[in-house]
């Protein structure tokens, strides 16, 4: 009987010791992901688009696909009220509005979203307005009999493709706030729609003066330059 009690006390002692040791041993820490590798999204703002001749308020979002690749989309809109380059009271163009969109594929040399990269970008830009001017009536045989004011819709559409190189780097210790510098070359082409302009008249003139003509048109593809800076937040 004493032996049974002794065995029970020994078992109880070692059981209590094992419980205490189990509670005192700290678990091994799990391997943690690097901060920049765990960030898969970047929301961005393009400040230079506010000062462009075709200025817009423009935001973008970047999504990482794996370690080295990402896709990015940007959208911008600019009404006439925020345009810094044209006079809204006596301009040749009125009721201006600008729509801009970009789609981009990136390859980060050493893994994103921080570091140097190469990118292929597609751009679409559309400008809508009313063109205001004067047409001469009865000008076939000499001086015009009278002049008539007109206002007709006009639209310009621009497509472009660019090869860009840039670098995205952190602005804060936790690598959440980022800056993105880039530059590149490509090709752009455009179309101009003036379907409602009065035709068949000898006298045609638009009024007002613009510092930059937003509807200047080149019928053939031209070299295009893409550059800028964006600020973003990654998560």
C-alpha positions in Angstrom: 0.0 0.0 0.0 2.9 2.3 0.8 4.5 1.5 -2.5 1.3 2.5 -4.4 1.1 5.8 -2.5 4.8 6.5 -3.2 4.4 5.8 -6.9 1.3 8.1 -7.0 3.2 10.9 -5.3 6.1 10.5 -7.7 3.8 10.6 -10.7 2.0 13.7 -9.3 5.3 15.4 -8.7 6.6 14.9 -12.2 3.2 15.8 -13.7 3.2 19.1 -11.9 6.8 19.8 -12.9 6.0 19.1 -16.6 3.0 21.5 -16.5 5.1 24.3 -15.0 7.8 23.8 -17.6 5.3 23.7 -20.4 3.8 27.1 -19.3 7.2 28.7 -18.8 8.6 27.8 -22.2 7.9 30.6 -24.7 6.8 29.5 -28.2 9.2 30.1 -31.0 8.3 33.3 -33.0 6.8 32.7 -36.4 8.8 34.0 -39.4 7.5 37.5 -40.3 7.1 38.8 -43.8 9.2 41.8 -44.8 7.2 45.0 -44.7 7.5 45.8 -48.3 6.8 42.2 -49.4 3.5 42.1 -47.5 2.2 45.3 -49.2 0.2 44.3 -52.2 -1.7 47.6 -53.0 -0.5 51.2 -53.5 -3.0 54.1 -53.8 -1.5 57.1 -55.6 -2.0 60.8 -56.3 -0.4 62.7 -59.3 0.2 66.3 -58.2 1.8 67.4 -61.5 -1.4 66.7 -63.4 -2.9 69.8 -61.7 -0.4 72.0 -63.5 -0.6 70.3 -66.9 -2.1 72.4 -69.8 -4.8 69.7 -69.8 -4.9 69.6 -66.1 -6.9 67.0 -64.1 -7.3 65.7 -60.6 -5.8 62.3 -61.0 -5.6 59.2 -58.8 -4.3 55.7 -59.4 -4.0 52.3 -57.8 -1.3 49.7 -58.2 -1.7 46.0 -57.6 1.3 43.7 -57.2 1.2 40.3 -59.0 3.8 38.1 -57.4 7.2 39.5 -56.4 8.3 41.4 -59.5 5.3 42.4 -61.6 2.4 44.8 -61.0 -0.4 46.4 -62.9 -1.6 50.0 -62.4 -4.6 52.0 -63.4 -5.1 55.8 -63.2 -8.1 58.0 -63.8 -8.4 61.8 -63.9 -11.0 64.5 -64.6 -10.6 68.2 -65.1 -13.5 70.7 -65.5 -13.1 74.2 -66.9 -13.4 75.8 -63.4 -10.0 74.3 -62.4 -8.1 75.1 -65.6 -5.1 77.5 -65.0 -4.3 78.1 -68.7 -7.4 79.4 -70.3 -9.7 82.4 -69.7 -13.3 81.2 -69.2 -15.0 84.5 -70.0 -13.6 85.3 -73.5 -11.8 82.2 -74.6 -12.2 80.6 -78.0 -13.3 77.4 -76.1 -15.9 77.2 -73.4 -17.4 74.4 -71.2 -14.1 72.5 -71.3 -13.8 69.2 -69.7 -10.9 66.7 -69.8 -10.9 62.9 -69.2 -7.6 61.0 -68.8 -6.9 57.3 -68.2 -3.7 55.2 -68.0 -3.1 51.5 -67.8 0.4 50.2 -66.9 2.3 47.0 -66.5 5.5 47.1 -64.4 8.4 44.9 -63.8 10.5 45.5 -60.6 14.1 44.4 -61.0 14.5 43.4 -57.3 10.9 43.0 -56.2 8.2 45.6 -55.6 6.6 47.8 -54.6 9.9 49.5 -53.7 12.8 49.8 -56.1 13.6 50.4 -59.8 11.3 49.2 -62.5 10.5 49.2 -66.2 6.9 49.8 -67.4 4.7 49.7 -70.5 2.0 52.3 -70.4 -1.1 53.0 -72.5 -2.8 56.4 -72.4 -6.2 57.7 -73.4 -7.1 61.4 -73.2 -10.3 63.1 -74.3 -11.0 66.8 -74.4 -14.6 68.1 -74.9 -15.6 71.8 -75.4 -17.6 74.3 -77.4 -15.7 76.3 -80.0 -17.0 79.9 -80.2 -16.4 82.1 -83.3 -17.9 84.2 -86.0 -18.9 83.2 -89.6 -19.5 85.6 -92.4 -22.8 85.4 -94.3 -23.1 86.5 -98.0 -19.4 86.8 -98.7 -19.4 85.2 -102.2 -19.2 88.4 -104.2 -17.3 90.8 -101.9 -17.6 92.0 -98.3 -19.8 89.9 -96.1 -23.4 91.1 -95.7 -23.3 90.3 -92.0 -21.6 88.2 -89.4 -23.1 85.5 -87.2 -21.8 84.1 -83.9 -21.7 80.4 -83.5 -20.9 77.8 -80.8 -20.3 74.2 -81.9 -19.1 71.1 -80.0 -15.5 70.0 -80.6 -13.7 66.9 -79.2 -10.2 65.7 -79.4 -9.1 62.1 -78.6 -5.5 61.1 -78.0 -4.0 57.6 -77.7 -0.4 57.0 -76.7 2.0 54.2 -75.7 5.2 54.6 -73.7 8.1 52.6 -72.5 9.1 54.1 -69.1 11.8 53.6 -66.4 11.3 54.7 -62.9 12.0 54.2 -59.2 9.6 53.9 -56.3 11.1 54.6 -52.9 9.8 55.0 -49.3 9.2 58.4 -47.6 8.5 57.0 -44.1 10.3 54.5 -41.8 7.5 51.9 -42.1 7.7 52.1 -45.9 4.1 52.9 -46.2 4.3 56.4 -47.8 6.0 56.2 -51.2 7.2 58.5 -54.0 7.3 57.3 -57.6 9.6 59.1 -60.2 9.4 58.0 -63.8 10.2 59.0 -67.4 10.0 57.5 -70.8 9.3 57.9 -74.5 6.6 56.6 -76.9 4.3 57.4 -79.7 1.0 59.3 -79.7 -1.7 60.0 -82.3 -5.0 61.9 -82.1 -8.3 62.6 -83.9 -10.3 65.8 -84.0 -14.1 65.9 -84.3 -15.7 69.2 -85.6 -18.8 67.7 -87.1 -21.1 70.7 -86.3 -18.8 73.5 -87.7 -20.6 75.6 -90.3 -19.2 74.8 -93.7 -19.1 76.3 -97.2 -18.4 79.8 -96.1 -15.6 82.2 -97.2 -15.2 83.8 -93.8 -14.5 81.7 -90.7 -12.8 82.9 -87.5 -12.8 82.0 -83.9 -12.7 84.7 -81.2 -10.5 84.9 -78.1 -6.9 83.9 -77.5 -5.7 80.9 -75.6 -2.2 80.6 -74.1 -2.1 77.0 -75.2 -4.5 75.7 -77.9 -5.9 72.5 -76.4 -7.3 71.4 -79.8 -4.2 71.7 -81.9 -4.1 68.7 -84.2 -1.4 66.7 -86.0 -2.8 64.2 -88.5 0.2 61.7 -88.2 1.7 60.0 -85.2 4.3 62.0 -83.2 6.9 61.3 -80.5 5.4 61.4 -77.0 7.2 62.1 -73.7 5.9 60.8 -70.4 7.4 61.9 -67.1 6.3 62.8 -63.6 6.1 62.0 -59.9 3.4 60.5 -57.8 2.9 60.0 -54.1 1.2 57.0 -52.6 0.3 54.9 -49.6 0.9 51.1 -49.6 -1.0 48.5 -47.7 
